[in-house]
Amino acid sequence: MGGGACLRRGGAKQSGGSGLMFELFNVGLEMQKRMIDVQMQGIEAAQQMVDAAQRNVEAGMAAHQAGEAGMKAMKGWMRLWGMRD
């Protein structure tokens, strides 16, 4: 009753059944790990896109402010020289 091979129904030896399950479990874990890695890459790419969009908004706002300052300066010069604005 100890140390002998496990028997299945019909008397066949069970060789490596638990090893196969362990291997399938490892394959499943590896697949999940790869899917998580792919999802993390997608999240990183999305974050980079958000950062780039934020920089574009900031650059657009700065350009708008520079344009308004230029317009204000031009109107000041026009008034100084007696022109209507």
Biotite code that builds the C-alpha atoms (Angstrom):
import biotite.structure as struc

atoms = struc.array([
    struc.Atom([0.000, 0.000, 0.000], chain_id="A", res_id=1, res_name="MET", atom_name="CA", element="C"),
    struc.Atom([2.742, 2.524, -0.346], chain_id="A", res_id=2, res_name="GLY", atom_name="CA", element="C"),
    struc.Atom([5.069, 3.678, -3.070], chain_id="A", res_id=3, res_name="GLY", atom_name="CA", element="C"),
    struc.Atom([3.269, 1.754, -5.814], chain_id="A", res_id=4, res_name="GLY", atom_name="CA", element="C"),
    struc.Atom([2.038, 3.220, -9.089], chain_id="A", res_id=5, res_name="ALA", atom_name="CA", element="C"),
    struc.Atom([-1.487, 4.619, -9.096], chain_id="A", res_id=6, res_name="CYS", atom_name="CA", element="C"),
    struc.Atom([-3.954, 2.556, -11.072], chain_id="A", res_id=7, res_name="LEU", atom_name="CA", element="C"),
    struc.Atom([-6.798, 3.851, -13.189], chain_id="A", res_id=8, res_name="ARG", atom_name="CA", element="C"),
    struc.Atom([-9.942, 1.983, -13.968], chain_id="A", res_id=9, res_name="ARG", atom_name="CA", element="C"),
    struc.Atom([-9.150, -0.984, -16.095], chain_id="A", res_id=10, res_name="GLY", atom_name="CA", element="C"),
    struc.Atom([-5.759, -1.431, -14.482], chain_id="A", res_id=11, res_name="GLY", atom_name="CA", element="C"),
    struc.Atom([-3.784, 1.007, -16.671], chain_id="A", res_id=12, res_name="ALA", atom_name="CA", element="C"),
    struc.Atom([-0.949, 2.854, -14.980], chain_id="A", res_id=13, res_name="LYS", atom_name="CA", element="C"),
    struc.Atom([-1.321, 6.598, -14.532], chain_id="A", res_id=14, res_name="GLN", atom_name="CA", element="C"),
    struc.Atom([1.936, 7.971, -15.858], chain_id="A", res_id=15, res_name="SER", atom_name="CA", element="C"),
    struc.Atom([2.425, 11.715, -15.996], chain_id="A", res_id=16, res_name="GLY", atom_name="CA", element="C"),
    struc.Atom([-1.242, 12.696, -15.701], chain_id="A", res_id=17, res_name="GLY", atom_name="CA", element="C"),
    struc.Atom([-0.516, 15.283, -13.038], chain_id="A", res_id=18, res_name="SER", atom_name="CA", element="C"),
    struc.Atom([2.570, 16.381, -14.975], chain_id="A", res_id=19, res_name="GLY", atom_name="CA", element="C"),
    struc.Atom([0.439, 17.064, -18.010], chain_id="A", res_id=20, res_name="LEU", atom_name="CA", element="C"),
    struc.Atom([-2.010, 19.102, -15.934], chain_id="A", res_id=21, res_name="MET", atom_name="CA", element="C"),
    struc.Atom([0.906, 21.024, -14.436], chain_id="A", res_id=22, res_name="PHE", atom_name="CA", element="C"),
    struc.Atom([2.286, 21.730, -17.919], chain_id="A", res_id=23, res_name="GLU", atom_name="CA", element="C"),
    struc.Atom([-1.130, 22.885, -19.176], chain_id="A", res_id=24, res_name="LEU", atom_name="CA", element="C"),
    struc.Atom([-1.433, 25.125, -16.133], chain_id="A", res_id=25, res_name="PHE", atom_name="CA", element="C"),
    struc.Atom([1.985, 26.640, -16.894], chain_id="A", res_id=26, res_name="ASN", atom_name="CA", element="C"),
    struc.Atom([1.020, 27.208, -20.533], chain_id="A", res_id=27, res_name="VAL", atom_name="CA", element="C"),
    struc.Atom([-2.180, 28.936, -19.395], chain_id="A", res_id=28, res_name="GLY", atom_name="CA", element="C"),
    struc.Atom([-0.249, 31.178, -17.016], chain_id="A", res_id=29, res_name="LEU", atom_name="CA", element="C"),
    struc.Atom([2.242, 32.065, -19.750], chain_id="A", res_id=30, res_name="GLU", atom_name="CA", element="C"),
    struc.Atom([-0.598, 32.984, -22.112], chain_id="A", res_id=31, res_name="MET", atom_name="CA", element="C"),
    struc.Atom([-2.157, 35.209, -19.445], chain_id="A", res_id=32, res_name="GLN", atom_name="CA", element="C"),
    struc.Atom([1.214, 36.861, -18.801], chain_id="A", res_id=33, res_name="LYS", atom_name="CA", element="C"),
    struc.Atom([1.630, 37.612, -22.494], chain_id="A", res_id=34, res_name="ARG", atom_name="CA", element="C"),
    struc.Atom([-1.891, 39.048, -22.730], chain_id="A", res_id=35, res_name="MET", atom_name="CA", element="C"),
    struc.Atom([-1.182, 41.293, -19.738], chain_id="A", res_id=36, res_name="ILE", atom_name="CA", element="C"),
    struc.Atom([2.057, 42.438, -21.384], chain_id="A", res_id=37, res_name="ASP", atom_name="CA", element="C"),
    struc.Atom([0.186, 43.278, -24.600], chain_id="A", res_id=38, res_name="VAL", atom_name="CA", element="C"),
    struc.Atom([-2.475, 45.185, -22.648], chain_id="A", res_id=39, res_name="GLN", atom_name="CA", element="C"),
    struc.Atom([0.215, 47.125, -20.765], chain_id="A", res_id=40, res_name="MET", atom_name="CA", element="C"),
    struc.Atom([1.840, 48.091, -24.072], chain_id="A", res_id=41, res_name="GLN", atom_name="CA", element="C"),
    struc.Atom([-1.542, 49.344, -25.263], chain_id="A", res_id=42, res_name="GLY", atom_name="CA", element="C"),
    struc.Atom([-1.963, 51.383, -22.092], chain_id="A", res_id=43, res_name="ILE", atom_name="CA", element="C"),
    struc.Atom([1.518, 52.871, -22.490], chain_id="A", res_id=44, res_name="GLU", atom_name="CA", element="C"),
    struc.Atom([0.794, 53.778, -26.125], chain_id="A", res_id=45, res_name="ALA", atom_name="CA", element="C"),
    struc.Atom([-2.488, 55.410, -25.114], chain_id="A", res_id=46, res_name="ALA", atom_name="CA", element="C"),
    struc.Atom([-0.712, 57.392, -22.387], chain_id="A", res_id=47, res_name="GLN", atom_name="CA", element="C"),
    struc.Atom([1.864, 58.609, -24.912], chain_id="A", res_id=48, res_name="GLN", atom_name="CA", element="C"),
    struc.Atom([-0.947, 59.712, -27.223], chain_id="A", res_id=49, res_name="MET", atom_name="CA", element="C"),
    struc.Atom([-2.633, 61.619, -24.382], chain_id="A", res_id=50, res_name="VAL", atom_name="CA", element="C"),
    struc.Atom([0.673, 63.286, -23.487], chain_id="A", res_id=51, res_name="ASP", atom_name="CA", element="C"),
    struc.Atom([1.260, 64.301, -27.114], chain_id="A", res_id=52, res_name="ALA", atom_name="CA", element="C"),
    struc.Atom([-2.268, 65.704, -27.383], chain_id="A", res_id=53, res_name="ALA", atom_name="CA", element="C"),
    struc.Atom([-1.731, 67.708, -24.181], chain_id="A", res_id=54, res_name="GLN", atom_name="CA", element="C"),
    struc.Atom([1.518, 69.146, -25.579], chain_id="A", res_id=55, res_name="ARG", atom_name="CA", element="C"),
    struc.Atom([-0.313, 70.072, -28.799], chain_id="A", res_id=56, res_name="ASN", atom_name="CA", element="C"),
    struc.Atom([-3.003, 71.874, -26.809], chain_id="A", res_id=57, res_name="VAL", atom_name="CA", element="C"),
    struc.Atom([-0.380, 73.742, -24.809], chain_id="A", res_id=58, res_name="GLU", atom_name="CA", element="C"),
    struc.Atom([1.495, 74.717, -27.982], chain_id="A", res_id=59, res_name="ALA", atom_name="CA", element="C"),
    struc.Atom([-1.758, 75.882, -29.593], chain_id="A", res_id=60, res_name="GLY", atom_name="CA", element="C"),
    struc.Atom([-2.609, 77.995, -26.563], chain_id="A", res_id=61, res_name="MET", atom_name="CA", element="C"),
    struc.Atom([0.866, 79.544, -26.555], chain_id="A", res_id=62, res_name="ALA", atom_name="CA", element="C"),
    struc.Atom([0.595, 80.345, -30.279], chain_id="A", res_id=63, res_name="ALA", atom_name="CA", element="C"),
    struc.Atom([-2.815, 81.935, -29.719], chain_id="A", res_id=64, res_name="HIS", atom_name="CA", element="C"),
    struc.Atom([-1.467, 84.081, -26.878], chain_id="A", res_id=65, res_name="GLN", atom_name="CA", element="C"),
    struc.Atom([1.502, 85.138, -29.025], chain_id="A", res_id=66, res_name="ALA", atom_name="CA", element="C"),
    struc.Atom([-0.873, 86.054, -31.863], chain_id="A", res_id=67, res_name="GLY", atom_name="CA", element="C"),
    struc.Atom([-3.026, 88.155, -29.535], chain_id="A", res_id=68, res_name="GLU", atom_name="CA", element="C"),
    struc.Atom([0.057, 89.907, -28.147], chain_id="A", res_id=69, res_name="ALA", atom_name="CA", element="C"),
    struc.Atom([1.244, 90.638, -31.694], chain_id="A", res_id=70, res_name="GLY", atom_name="CA", element="C"),
    struc.Atom([-2.159, 92.037, -32.633], chain_id="A", res_id=71, res_name="MET", atom_name="CA", element="C"),
    struc.Atom([-2.209, 94.211, -29.531], chain_id="A", res_id=72, res_name="LYS", atom_name="CA", element="C"),
    struc.Atom([1.286, 95.539, -30.323], chain_id="A", res_id=73, res_name="ALA", atom_name="CA", element="C"),
    struc.Atom([0.308, 96.278, -33.924], chain_id="A", res_id=74, res_name="MET", atom_name="CA", element="C"),
    struc.Atom([-2.796, 98.170, -32.799], chain_id="A", res_id=75, res_name="LYS", atom_name="CA", element="C"),
    struc.Atom([-0.633, 100.160, -30.385], chain_id="A", res_id=76, res_name="GLY", atom_name="CA", element="C"),
    struc.Atom([1.724, 101.132, -33.224], chain_id="A", res_id=77, res_name="TRP", atom_name="CA", element="C"),
    struc.Atom([-1.206, 102.053, -35.452], chain_id="A", res_id=78, res_name="MET", atom_name="CA", element="C"),
    struc.Atom([-2.605, 104.350, -32.750], chain_id="A", res_id=79, res_name="ARG", atom_name="CA", element="C"),
    struc.Atom([0.846, 105.838, -32.188], chain_id="A", res_id=80, res_name="LEU", atom_name="CA", element="C"),
    struc.Atom([1.089, 106.715, -35.887], chain_id="A", res_id=81, res_name="TRP", atom_name="CA", element="C"),
    struc.Atom([-2.450, 108.040, -36.008], chain_id="A", res_id=82, res_name="GLY", atom_name="CA", element="C"),
    struc.Atom([-4.035, 105.217, -37.966], chain_id="A", res_id=83, res_name="MET", atom_name="CA", element="C"),
    struc.Atom([-7.412, 103.748, -37.153], chain_id="A", res_id=84, res_name="ARG", atom_name="CA", element="C"),
    struc.Atom([-7.649, 100.173, -35.986], chain_id="A", res_id=85, res_name="ASP", atom_name="CA", element="C"),
])
